[in-house]
Amino acid sequence: MNTFKPFKMASYSQNWPTNTATVMHSSNPEPFSWHELEALTQLDLKQILSDCPMAYESTQGSPHLREQLISAYLPTLKTNDLALTSGAQEGIFLVINSLIEAGDEVLTFTPCFEPLVSVAQEAGADVKLLELDQNNHWSIPWQSLENAINDKTKMLIINFPHNPTGSCITPIELERLISLCEKQGIWIFSDEVFRGLEHRNQSRLQSVAELYSKSVSMGVMSKSMALPGIRLGWLATQDLKLMQRCLEIKSHLSICQSSLDAHITTHILPFTNLILKRNLSIIESNKEIVKQMLVNHSEFRCSLPHGSATAFIELTNHPAEDFCIKLLKEEHIFVMPGPAFLTDHSGFRLTLGKHQAEPIYQTIFKSDY
Ligand SMILES: Cc1ncc(COP(=O)(O)O)c(C=O)c1O
């Protein structure tokens, strides 16, 4: 009997009248259209695709693309330290099911991207949730973390820049996390799908997989690169035994990612900086709009993000689900309520990644709810 439960986020989307709504919670920046991507990169995408062999790829993925990803994101690692996955969602399943056995304890922070918790629970882990400190830019609750670590702790899952709050940590904080885990032999699973979307004045962290041998870093084309139509992610680790186990499990799932996706990614990666610049310009300008709208607002509050493409907006007077369903029914705008991120804080995830979002923000933040 499988134990797969529906994700809360999927349940809201299915059970609420979201079909005709404007979606305002996406964690990816506005996805590129074919034409916009061609205009930005000057690539002839049709020609590129027509040159692609429609064959299976190897399970670990094309060595050329892996080499490109290593040199772009994890330059101190080797090509064989990285495997391609069909999206980050597959990566989460592979890492957790490779490492977790029933009874292991896993630590992570909330609010959070729910699959990071539920996939671990489904694998038999006892997942301890530690609330990020909302009063201090959703920062790490160090004392709770230190108290929670014990002999059974197998893994710490982190995700910075963070979904949904957009909080970031400093290199010194990352060092502190690594040193805590190293002392106890704890794995770090670092979900780095928003790496590259650090806002102005926020420095980019080095990939955890480069810094700590008992860790895995994960990236994907859907988030920082705003290309969710390309189902391609990657896992990187120095631990070749773990890599082997992930590949064995992958051969039960997608076997390999789409060769079309891999082929097009090879051509797009050299334009990473241009793409990130386009994404950050949408995000920074929406962040400023939201910041202005929330000045002295009596019903909404936000600790503004320092990275990623979303903000967590706190509600001062309403339970999250009531607010979100009212906004959906009356204004046909869909934002994702706090419980989808396993938090009791009343609030919702708002995208900062959408083009021409100002009038929609105006509707969301009008004060007659
Ligand atoms: C933090 C985080 N990790 C992983 C994923 C999964 O990415 P994908 O849907 O592209 O597989 C998401 C998607 O929202 C995410 O927010």
PDBQT file of the ligand as one rigid body, heavy atoms in Angstrom, charges set to zero:
ROOT
HETATM    1  C1  LIG A 401      11.938  25.004  -3.176  1.00  0.00    +0.000 C 
HETATM    2  C2  LIG A 401      11.491  24.176  -4.347  1.00  0.00    +0.000 A 
HETATM    3  N1  LIG A 401      12.140  23.046  -4.616  1.00  0.00    +0.000 NA
HETATM    4  C3  LIG A 401      11.786  22.256  -5.645  1.00  0.00    +0.000 A 
HETATM    5  C4  LIG A 401      10.729  22.591  -6.474  1.00  0.00    +0.000 A 
HETATM    6  C5  LIG A 401      10.337  21.681  -7.613  1.00  0.00    +0.000 C 
HETATM    7  O1  LIG A 401      10.662  22.251  -8.858  1.00  0.00    +0.000 OA
HETATM    8  P1  LIG A 401      10.075  21.637 -10.187  1.00  0.00    +0.000 P 
HETATM    9  O2  LIG A 401       8.578  21.758 -10.073  1.00  0.00    +0.000 OA
HETATM   10  O3  LIG A 401      10.590  22.445 -11.300  1.00  0.00    +0.000 OA
HETATM   11  O4  LIG A 401      10.473  20.209 -10.270  1.00  0.00    +0.000 OA
HETATM   12  C6  LIG A 401      10.005  23.753  -6.211  1.00  0.00    +0.000 A 
HETATM   13  C7  LIG A 401       8.833  24.115  -7.031  1.00  0.00    +0.000 C 
HETATM   14  O5  LIG A 401       8.065  25.009  -6.717  1.00  0.00    +0.000 OA
HETATM   15  C8  LIG A 401      10.410  24.578  -5.136  1.00  0.00    +0.000 A 
HETATM   16  O6  LIG A 401       9.782  25.731  -4.843  1.00  0.00    +0.000 OA
ENDROOT
TORSDOF 0
